[in-house]
Amino acid sequence: MQFVFIRVLRIAWHALLADVFGAYADCNPVFARFGYQARSLRSQGPILALCNTVALCGMSYATMNICYDILGLLTVAVGYSEPKYWPTPFGRWRDSYTIRRFWG
């Protein structure tokens, strides 16, 4: 039951993150142009380039976490799998202070 509650909270948190990053992307013309009108993420200067990159990576990160958590939640809730087989997908950020610990 604790696993289900934690995963529901994680889904809600990542849905909020995806919504915030998506709202930023909807307001920024760099994300709205395609084909010959497309512009680089760096076309708005260094500060907005950083914001654009964070928004793009953040949307991907949040979406992957939502899909993973929903799948884990459903399989554990119906009894097909156990919670120990569903660790957090990217681990804990505070454990990645060296390259070896990040990939290890």
BELDANOR-V896424 format. One record per backbone hydrogen bond with DSSP energy under -1.0 kcal/mol. NH is the residue of the N-H (numbers start at 1). CO is the residue of the C=O. E is the energy in kcal/mol with one decimal. If there is no record, write none. Layout:
# BELDANOR-V896424
((NH CO E) (NH CO E))
This chain:
# BELDANOR-V896424
((5 1 -2.1) (6 2 -2.6) (7 3 -2.5) (8 4 -2.2) (9 5 -2.1) (10 6 -2.4) (11 7 -2.6) (12 8 -2.2) (13 9 -2.6) (14 10 -2.7) (15 11 -2.2) (16 12 -2.0) (17 13 -2.3) (18 14 -2.6) (19 15 -2.0) (20 16 -2.4) (21 17 -2.7) (22 18 -2.3) (23 19 -2.4) (24 20 -2.0) (25 21 -2.3) (26 22 -2.3) (27 23 -1.5) (31 28 -1.1) (37 34 -1.4) (38 35 -1.2) (43 40 -1.4) (45 42 -1.4) (49 45 -1.9) (50 46 -1.7) (51 47 -2.0) (52 48 -2.9) (53 49 -2.2) (54 50 -2.5) (55 51 -2.4) (56 52 -2.4) (57 53 -2.7) (58 54 -2.8) (59 55 -2.2) (60 56 -1.6) (61 57 -2.7) (62 58 -2.6) (63 59 -2.3) (64 60 -2.4) (65 61 -2.1) (66 62 -2.3) (67 63 -2.3) (68 64 -2.3) (69 65 -2.7) (70 66 -2.3) (71 67 -2.1) (72 68 -2.5) (73 69 -2.7) (74 70 -2.5) (75 71 -2.3) (76 72 -2.1) (77 73 -2.4) (78 74 -1.9) (80 75 -1.8) (81 75 -1.6) (85 82 -1.7) (86 83 -1.9) (95 92 -1.2) (96 93 -1.6) (102 98 -2.2) (103 99 -2.4) (104 100 -1.8))
